Amino acid sequence: MYRLQFYLIYFSLIFLGSIETLQKAKDNGDTYIVKEEKFLKDIKQSTEPASLTTTSSPGNSNIVNLDDMVSTCNTSFSIPMQYYVKFNKTGELPDLVDKTGMCFIRCVFEKSGFIENWKLNAEKIRANIWPAMGDTIEVCEKEEAKEKNACVRTYAIAKCLTLRSLVDARNNPV
């Protein structure tokens, strides 16, 4: 009797655990499948200082709606919202083996017009990211110039811009 109850409880726990596992993405470098609604909800709930929300204004054609870019690129290159938030806070993606995050950043940079043919659009970057100071645009544009993988190269450029923006923000608070 007790043995039967034990097996029943044991298999119930295994079954419930397997259902929960199926509902969560594996954190092993595999590409994550994130539903767009959940991703957009996570963006709206995010209270990070590096806000993703930039609304376009009719008077300034350099302002980009980053929410739209993130949503569009997430349909092709799905990454967890935490990856993007971490990148905005540290300049690093948590997973560099899987190139999906790098391709997501490339997509955002290309669709927003921040970069075209490996040339950075200084006005758009200054209007949307951080007012890049000094030689930031010129230095970052040259990052990984010999890299053949476009996602890796764009990631290096975006990382350079983000790190320099973070340093500028610490040294010159608004």
N, C-alpha and C positions, 0 to 999 in steps of 0.2 A: 504494500500500500504506500509506504513512505517512499519507496524507490520509484514508483510510478509518478507520484507527485513531484519528486525531485527531477525526473526526466522531463515531465511536462513543463515545469518552471524553467529548466535549463534550455530546452528547445524554444520556448517562448521568448526568452531573453536573446537567444541567438537570432531568431527571426526578427524581432524588433530592432536589434542592432544592425542587421543587414538592411532593413528598410531605411534606417537613419543614414547609413553609409551611402545608399543610393541617392539620397536627397542632397548630399554635400559633395562639392567638388574635391578631388584629391589634391593635396598640396605636395605634389612630387614633380613638378615641372611640366605636367600635362597641360594642354590648352584647356582653359576653363570655359564652360558654357554658362553664360550669365544672361538671364532674360532681360531684355531692354527695359521693361517696366521696373524691375528690381534695381537695375543699375541707375536709372534716372531717379528713383526714390532715394537711393543711397546718396546721390549727388545733392538732392534737395535737403536731406537730413544732415549733410556734412556741415560742420560748423568750423572747419579748419580756417586759419587765417588766410591761406592761399586760396581765395574763393575762386570757384570755377565760373561763376556767373558774370558775364559781361554782356550787356545788352547793346545792340547797335543803335546808333543815333543817326538821324537823317543828316546832320551837319558834318559828320566825320566818317568818311568811307574807310578809314583804317581800323575802326572799331569792329571787332569780330564777335559774334555770339558763340562763345566757347562751349556752351551747353549743347548747341546744335552740332558742333564739330565732334565733341566727345560722344554724343549719341550716335552720330553717323559712323564714326570710326569703330565704335564698340560693336556694331553689327557685323563688321568684317574681322575685327581683331579683338575678341572678347577678353577682357582682363578684369580681375576683381577691382572694385573701386579703391580698396586699400592700397593697391599698387600705385594708382595714379596719385592718391593723396600722399603716399610716402615719397614719390618722385618729386612732388611739389614742395615737400618739407626738407628733403635731403639731397635731391639731385640724383638719387640712385633708385633703380628698380630692384625689388627683392630677389628676382629670378633673372639671371643673365644667361642661363643655358637655353631656356625657351625664348625664342626671338619674338613671340607674339606681342609682348609689351613694347619692345623696340619698334615693331611695325605699327603698333597702335600710335606711338608718339610720332612716327614718320607720317602717318595718315593725318593726324591732327595738324602737324606743321605744314603739310602740303595743302590740305583742304582749306586751312585758314589763310593761306597766302604768306605765312611767315618765311617760307623758303621756296625758291623756285630755281631749278638748275644749279643748286648748291650755292646760291646767293641769298643771303638773308635780307628781308625787307625791314630795314631799320625802323621806319616809321610805324609799321604795324606792330613790331615787337615792342617798341617803346610805348605805344598806345595801349597794348593789351597785357603785357607781362610786367615788366618793371622798367622804369626809365634807365636802360643800360647806359652805364657811364664809361667814360674813357674809351679804350680800344676794345671793349667787349665784343662788339659785332665783328670787327676784323679778326680778332684772335679766335673767336668761336667758329667763325666761318671756315677756318683752316683745319679744324679738328678732324682727325682720321681721314685726311685728304686722299690717302692711297687705299683706303678701305673699299673693296668692291661691293660688299653687301650694303645696299642703300638703307636698310633698316638700322644696321649697326652704325653707319656713318651719321645718320640723322639723330640717332640716340646720343652719340658723342657730342654733337653740336648742341642738342637740347640740354644735355647734362652740363656742358660748359656754361650755357646761358643761365641755367638755373642756379648753379653753384656761384657764379659771379653775382647774380641777383641777390642771393641769400647773403653773400658777403657785403654787398652794397647796402642792403637793408639793415644789417647789423651796424655798419659803420656810419650810415646816414639815415637814421630813422625819420619817418615822415612826421 
